Amino acid sequence: MKTQKTFTLNLKQFKVVKVVIAIGLGMLISQSIILRNFIWPIMGVAFATALLLYLRKHVKEIIADERDYEIGGIAARWAMQVFTWSAVIVMLILFALRDRNPAYEIIASVLSYSACFLMITYSVIFYYHQKKR
């Protein structure tokens, strides 16, 4: 009876693999956009995500701790606030300039819907996790 050999990665090897996958994914997406083929990027992102999740299970060192998650939460809140405020300001400017170029109104609408979707998504996820605890 043969036993399966399992492999392990150290944290440095895992980080190098992540960078290589990100570079490959960037090349795939850029070429797909140039060639106007949008199926490959979707498949590439799905494959890269699955591969990274699989490889992450084989890292025996601690990848992140509570402090990293706390810092990530703070950074995410700040990024969300900066994006939302920036989107609102740019949206108002574009709506004011829509007489110069009709496309500005479409761009402003997309920005406003994006900001609203981000805030609603955050609120729903926050409420869910608050009730879960």
N, C-alpha and C positions, 0 to 999 in steps of 0.2 A: 504494500500500500504506500503510495507516494503522498508526502505531505506538501501542502502548498507553501511556497516561500512568500512571505510578505515583505514588503519593502518599507523603509521609513525614510523620511526626509527631516533634515534639521531645518531650523527657522530660516537660515540664510539661503539654503537651497530652494525653499518654498518661495521666498521673496524673489529670487532670480527667475524662477519659473513663472511667477505672476507677471514680471516685467516682460519676459519673452512672449507670453500669451497676449499681453496688452499691445505689444508692438505688432504682432501678427494680426491681431484683431483690427488694429488701426489700419494696417495695410489692406486687409480684406475689405473693410468698410469703404475706404477711400477709392479703391479700384471699382467696387460695386457701384458707388455713386457715379463715378465717371462713365461706367458702362450702362448705367440706368437699370441695374439689376438689383432689386431690393429684397429678394428672397435669401440670397447668400448671407447678408449681414444678420438677418434674424436667426438663421440657422447657426451662424458663427457665434453670436452672442449666447445662444442657448447651449451650444457645445462647450464654449469656454467656461460658462457658469457651472455646468455639470462637471467638467474636468477639474476646475478649481475646488469645488465642493468635495469631490472624490479625493484629490490630493491633500486637502486640508485634514481629512481624517487620518492621514498617514504621518502627520507631523506630530512628533512626540513631545515637543517643547510647548510651553505656554505661548499662544499667539497673542492673546489679549486678556487683560484682567479688568477688574471693576473700575479702576482708575481710567483705563483707556475708554471704556464704555461711557463713563461720566463725561470725559473730555469730548468724546464723539457727540454726545447728546447736546452739550453746550454749543459745540461748533455747528451742529445741524440747526439748532434754534436760531443762532446768529445768521447763518447762511439763508435760512428761510425769511427772516426779517429783512435782511439786506435785499434779497431778490424781490420780495413783495413791495417794499418801499420804492425800490428802483423802477420796478414795473409800473407802479402807480404814477410816478413822476413822469416817466417816458410816455406812458399812455396819455396823460393829460396834455403833454406837449404835442404829441402827434394828433390828438383830437383837435387841438387849437390850430394846427397847421394843415388840416385836411383840405382846406380850400386850395392850397398850393399843389397838392398831389392826392388824388382820391385813394391811392394805395395806403396812405397813412392811416386812414380810418380802419381799414382791414387789419393792419398791423397792431393798431391800438386795441382793437377788439380782441385779437388773439392774446395780447399781453394781459388784458383785463380778465379774460376767461382763464388763462393760465394761473394768474395770481389767485383768483377765486378757487380754482380747483385745488391748488396747493394748500390753501388755508382750510378748505373743507376736508381734504384728505388728512391733514395733520390733526384736525379737531376730532374726526371720527376715530383715528388710530389712538390718539391720546385718551379719548373717552373709553374706548374698548380696554386699553391697558389699565386705566384707572379703576374700572369696575372689576377687572380680573384680579387685582390685588386685594 
